[in-house]
Amino acid sequence: MAKILVVDDSLFMRVILKEIILNMGHTVIGEAENGIEAIQRYSELQPDLITMDINMPMMSGITALKEILEINPQAKILICSALGQQKFITEAIRAGAKDFVVKPIQEERVIEAISKIISR
């Protein structure tokens, strides 16, 4: 069972992701709605995995991803991005994201990505 931090500026997306994660038998140990909060919550909670939106106010998911990986190079981050943001997804993977899922979220794809990342 993994402890997961859900980061997205959309409450609706956080609710959907939490439901999928809980149904998988994992724990959602916290939430954040922007990159600054994501870094703070990561430091406080030390989750096993983070689901990270790219487009957020105050600080993007990519900037937050880079800062979290500076804190812990072993951090496992799953990028959740809207369709048509291919260059951002590529940048996130290059920066150290372990995988990505495209919005609108497909439950099977989220389950597959989380399972793959956690088992590494």
C-alpha positions as CSV (number, residue, x, y, z in Angstrom):
1,M,0.0,0.0,0.0
2,A,1.5,3.3,-1.1
3,K,1.1,6.8,0.4
4,I,0.2,9.2,-2.4
5,L,0.1,13.0,-2.6
6,V,-2.5,14.4,-5.1
7,V,-1.6,17.7,-6.7
8,D,-4.0,19.5,-9.0
9,D,-5.6,23.0,-9.0
10,S,-8.9,21.4,-9.9
11,L,-10.9,20.0,-7.0
12,F,-12.8,17.8,-9.4
13,M,-9.6,16.2,-10.7
14,R,-8.4,15.6,-7.1
15,V,-11.6,13.9,-6.2
16,I,-11.4,11.6,-9.3
17,L,-7.8,10.7,-8.6
18,K,-8.4,10.1,-4.9
19,E,-11.3,7.8,-5.7
20,I,-9.1,5.7,-8.1
21,I,-6.2,5.6,-5.7
22,L,-8.4,4.6,-2.7
23,N,-10.1,1.9,-4.9
24,M,-6.6,0.5,-5.6
25,G,-6.0,0.1,-1.9
26,H,-3.5,3.0,-1.5
27,T,-3.7,5.9,0.9
28,V,-4.1,9.6,-0.1
29,I,-2.0,11.3,2.6
30,G,-2.5,14.8,1.3
31,E,-3.5,17.2,-1.5
32,A,-2.1,20.4,-2.9
33,E,-3.6,22.8,-5.5
34,N,-0.4,24.4,-6.8
35,G,3.4,23.8,-7.1
36,I,4.4,25.7,-4.0
37,E,1.9,23.7,-1.8
38,A,3.1,20.5,-3.5
39,I,6.7,21.1,-2.4
40,Q,5.7,22.0,1.1
41,R,3.4,18.9,1.4
42,Y,6.0,16.7,-0.1
43,S,8.6,17.8,2.6
44,E,6.0,17.4,5.4
45,L,4.5,14.0,4.3
46,Q,7.2,12.2,2.4
47,P,4.8,10.3,0.1
48,D,5.7,7.2,-1.9
49,L,4.3,8.8,-5.1
50,I,2.9,12.2,-6.3
51,T,0.4,12.8,-9.0
52,M,1.2,16.2,-10.4
53,D,-0.8,18.4,-12.7
54,I,1.4,20.6,-15.1
55,N,-0.8,23.8,-15.4
56,M,-1.3,25.3,-12.0
57,P,-1.4,28.8,-10.6
58,M,1.7,30.3,-8.7
59,M,4.1,27.5,-9.7
60,S,3.8,25.0,-12.5
61,G,4.0,21.2,-12.0
62,I,7.2,21.0,-13.9
63,T,9.0,23.6,-11.7
64,A,7.6,21.8,-8.6
65,L,8.8,18.4,-10.0
66,K,12.3,19.8,-10.4
67,E,12.4,21.2,-6.9
68,I,11.0,18.0,-5.4
69,L,13.7,16.0,-7.2
70,E,16.3,18.3,-5.8
71,I,15.0,17.5,-2.3
72,N,14.9,13.8,-3.1
73,P,16.2,12.5,-6.4
74,Q,14.3,9.2,-5.8
75,A,10.9,10.9,-5.6
76,K,8.3,9.2,-7.8
77,I,6.1,11.6,-9.7
78,L,3.3,10.8,-12.1
79,I,2.4,13.7,-14.4
80,C,-1.3,14.3,-15.2
81,S,-1.7,16.6,-18.2
82,A,-4.4,17.8,-20.5
83,L,-4.4,16.7,-24.1
84,G,-2.2,18.8,-26.4
85,Q,0.5,19.5,-23.9
86,Q,3.0,17.1,-25.5
87,K,6.0,19.5,-25.2
88,F,5.3,19.9,-21.4
89,I,5.0,16.1,-20.9
90,T,8.3,15.6,-22.7
91,E,9.9,18.3,-20.6
92,A,8.5,16.6,-17.4
93,I,9.8,13.2,-18.4
94,R,13.2,14.6,-19.2
95,A,13.2,16.4,-15.8
96,G,12.5,13.1,-14.0
97,A,8.8,12.3,-14.0
98,K,8.3,8.5,-14.0
99,D,5.3,8.4,-16.2
100,F,2.3,10.5,-17.4
101,V,-1.4,10.2,-17.9
102,V,-3.5,12.4,-20.2
103,K,-6.7,14.2,-19.2
104,P,-9.5,13.5,-19.4
105,I,-8.3,10.8,-17.0
106,Q,-8.9,7.1,-17.9
107,E,-9.1,5.0,-14.7
108,E,-7.3,2.0,-16.3
109,R,-4.4,4.2,-17.4
110,V,-4.0,5.7,-13.9
111,I,-4.1,2.3,-12.3
112,E,-1.5,1.0,-14.8
113,A,0.8,4.0,-14.3
114,I,0.6,4.0,-10.5
115,S,1.1,0.2,-10.3
116,K,4.1,0.4,-12.6
117,I,5.8,3.3,-10.8
118,I,5.3,1.8,-7.3
119,S,6.6,-1.6,-8.3
120,R,9.9,-0.1,-9.5
